[in-house]
Amino acid sequence: MRAAILTLLAARGVGRTICPSEAARLVGGEAWREAMPGVHAAVTRWWRRARAAELQGRGVGGAGGALSDWLAWSAGHEAG
């Protein structure tokens, strides 16, 4: 899932975002809806790591602005 997200973000470019369903469609094909929990879980893990890094003064690394934007979106849509 992580590779699919990074691939989409890199193709989109810095400062641009993706929809979580795009990653799910890339990984799951016709069964993309079943892949959505995996997308949300991957982003939640990234968000938690990014937040911890931010709190420790290390900032957020990754694919650029789009990653930060996507992580922010996912934080508001975390399951449970």
Secondary structure, DSSP 8 states (H G I E B T S, - for coil): -HHHHHHHHHHH-TT----HHHHHHHHHGGGHHHHHHHHHHHHHHHHHHHHHHHHTT----SSSHHHHHHHHHHHTT---
